[in-house]
């Protein structure tokens, strides 16, 4: 079977699983999750076949796997949809297939603790989820299962279909379709536990915030079609002649060319989907969804889709670039990404929820990638996109394992604590060894621990790109963000796993089942080994020992001015200092935290700590500027004034006028005219005529004969006079 045919087939197994689960197997939980896992496993297999065929293709960037079909008629032409496999989509497909498969397998353990089929507790038995003691005094948790188990796997399958579709498509329109399906699925999955008010609000917040970016993205898609007559990547975004014309044509907006304006409109979609400032506020609240959802949204699929789009539109953003100077569009992208990287890292310093720290970390790392695209470090951005997907999926799934272990302790001790608060943990290394080591690997990769982790190589490439391009403000800001990242990561590791337990629940935490820990082990391998595929040739000692496959493979896609080789060791030394320094300082600050102690950062940072903890008040600002006025507009102005006073007043006025008109018509027309005519003229006349004729109705036959005889004589006289006389 050809690679093009396999490409067409990749997204459809999860879509089929979604349909089967939603329509037929939603009451059979084991069958539902089996269908979901089998579907993504089949997509994974197809993806791996295509990927390895792609990497063995000598000139894939010039001769990618392509196939297209006519879709919508456009008069004399057709709007086509198709599939495309080039170096960027190949590496993206690789990490998407692996992470989604691991997340689905993990989800079985996360939601399912071994309960047999059926929703309800059985009579005479303890309720599901309860802690009971056996005859030997050992405690056990009664098997329990997520009540909406099948619903979760159905929505996750649809999510997987949308991401696969987005990666393999060859045009912006089909990408947008997958993009919007993911938006719907994220809304449904973030609000999965819709019985909680916070989950409902988080889902609405995510949906509305990302819609803001999506509207501008749609405008950009329409603009691209208007300007180029195509939405195909290779025809509209990678054609040098088309790009040259777009770069030379002024748009009339802020000194931007048409290419720059279209690129920024599309990029606003990324700002929403990848949670960049100022549309970042939805992502931390998305933690209300199940942890596998967090891993899919924050690592493998949804937020990665935004960076993938930015990489795709890089030719538009950089059109007209000369001599390494950034175009206005690239400068905007670099500014937003760089600011977001530091901004989110500072907020993560003061968060205590284990998943919320990772959420702000995700925003920060996405900022790294966006900044890299903005300065032209194209390969570095894609490299960090891939490595980040592996180690951040690992961290989110590991955090879910931690939360499960803590929930067991809470149920065992009946202690009233938040099982996601890191200050309620401590000492979990001994109780959850597999989770600890995998979390440690993911954390070190996030921190850019030298040489041994994938995160080091991809972050170093971004810093090197900023240094080589003389973008000093980007270099300095990202270096500071990297230091803070290492610090809050070690803060997280130390508070969660090291030291002694700070609560009774932490003392009774237990390791998760193998179905949850096995995916962690697989992802931890990628979090270490994948970075070795991109070791620069000039790297001291190691350069050249392992070929820089990633740089050669992805770098063949496009000429990026930000990709440079650097002789200076300053970027490398900076990477080492910020990583090791942040990790060391984080351990020193948090190693002696005891139960009930405040955060050690509170005193030295003072008011700044409160600023970080309350996220700079951005949520409150948006609430005051957008949410409350919208509610006021809806409830006070629209409902109470416009609806109740104006519209209801008009309707009630018309009703009263109609009622009064009806009364007047009844009094002056119905009663005075109609009824008078009926009563006085018709009825009364008939009655009077009857009274007048009544005497001739005597009932005597002789009288009737005399009248008839007289009448006949009179009639005869009349006829004689008319016809004879």
Secondary structure as UniProt FT lines:
FT   HELIX           3..10
FT   HELIX           12..20
FT   HELIX           21..25
FT   TURN            26..27
FT   HELIX           29..55
FT   TURN            58..62
FT   STRAND          65..74
FT   TURN            75..76
FT   STRAND          77..85
FT   HELIX           87..111
FT   TURN            123..124
FT   TURN            128..129
FT   STRAND          131..133
FT   TURN            135..136
FT   STRAND          139..141
FT   TURN            147..148
FT   HELIX           149..168
FT   HELIX           172..190
FT   TURN            194..195
FT   HELIX           197..228
FT   HELIX           233..237
FT   HELIX           240..248
FT   TURN            254..255
FT   HELIX           258..273
FT   TURN            274..275
FT   TURN            277..278
FT   HELIX           281..285
FT   HELIX           286..288
FT   HELIX           291..295
FT   HELIX           296..300
FT   HELIX           302..312
FT   HELIX           314..318
FT   TURN            319..320
FT   TURN            323..324
FT   HELIX           328..348
FT   TURN            349..350
FT   HELIX           354..374
FT   TURN            375..376
FT   HELIX           378..413
FT   TURN            419..420
FT   HELIX           422..424
FT   HELIX           428..431
FT   HELIX           433..447
FT   TURN            450..452
FT   HELIX           454..468
FT   TURN            469..470
FT   HELIX           472..497
FT   HELIX           504..507
FT   HELIX           514..529
FT   HELIX           530..534
FT   TURN            537..538
FT   TURN            540..542
FT   TURN            544..545
FT   HELIX           549..555
FT   TURN            561..562
FT   HELIX           570..590
FT   TURN            591..592
FT   TURN            595..596
FT   HELIX           601..605
FT   HELIX           607..613
FT   HELIX           615..617
FT   HELIX           618..622
FT   HELIX           623..627
FT   HELIX           628..632
FT   HELIX           633..647
FT   HELIX           648..665
FT   HELIX           666..675
FT   HELIX           677..683
FT   HELIX           684..693
FT   HELIX           694..696
FT   HELIX           701..723
//
